[in-house]
């Protein structure tokens, strides 16, 4: 972070903490119909202040595909509360910030810390309830990466083959001659900018194609991700770098589905239905009914923690091996941190990390995995300690000044609980 940014982050903390009220509840979508200024719609659900309601009610606004919890009894979580509110960590701005100060400043909707089967801290804000399902945005990528590595272990997916081997429709696109491993690790040479605030960026065009937002006239030619992905063009060669592109995850998901003959939501349901989840999760569906694999999954706070616990337990739950331990070990091994470090925006956010199979992997101090999504969504798994942390948020900005401190807080909590 530049020196010029340091005082601005400190002032943002002061302003956010003074103005926050964790007991507040949303007055949106009240009435028949709601008043226009309190009405959340397809057009505004991603913008503050409407996003606070929209992020936990997306299935009321857009088509969705259930990932069923199944008939298994709910997996019990023990309770042993710890006073983590006042645990402090060192902020990027030089201040010592408490956990509760950061949760309030970063517009947290729900936050849970679990170790093993025991919940140590669980808080809800802004009217969110334990039964509410919150969109996780790009945490979805990491779910897809895990499912993909499972297919590799089952011999259904060969990471050395090019994407077009599995999906001939990608011929001529940026993805055609990229290997499956390059898709996994975001190493595709592609003409694509992941700039959320620019309505003309490729990432915004991705959002139009998958149905996150209504498409402007000039971008209305793609009715589905199946049409949009083949349109993306190659830039340079593949491999040897890290280039974060949400469309790359969608290409990976398409390859996975062709390789095994099943949709990603079905693959996830195989696991979700055996985890003892409290509710169905769901994917947003694009206009052709395709599950949005790069950013479209929603679930309750506790159920996301249950998925994280599965990874911490090497794929085992209730005496059953739901995921291959080899798949998880392969992700935990990480990649070359020197390659990741060449992307300054990401390496500043997650120093010491590498990127492997759609996960941020910390091997600088311990084996830890992190999935992160825009507007402040996180799933953090510290393998040695069994600590799992989930953060669901409704930050006003897709990329926020608080993002670096969110990572610092997650790692500080895990370190505290490992002592």
Beta strands, then each sheet from edge to edge (+ up, - down):
strand 1: 64-67
strand 2: 78-79
strand 3: 88-90
strand 4: 96-98
strand 5: 108-115
strand 6: 118-124
strand 7: 134-135
strand 8: 281-284
strand 9: 297-299
strand 10: 316-317
strand 11: 320-321
strand 12: 353-356
strand 13: 359-362
strand 14: 368-373
strand 15: 377-382
strand 16: 387-393
sheet 1: 1+ 8- 9+ 7-
sheet 2: 2+ 6+ 5- 16+ 15- 14+ 13- 12+
sheet 3: 3+ 4-
sheet 4: 10+ 11-
end
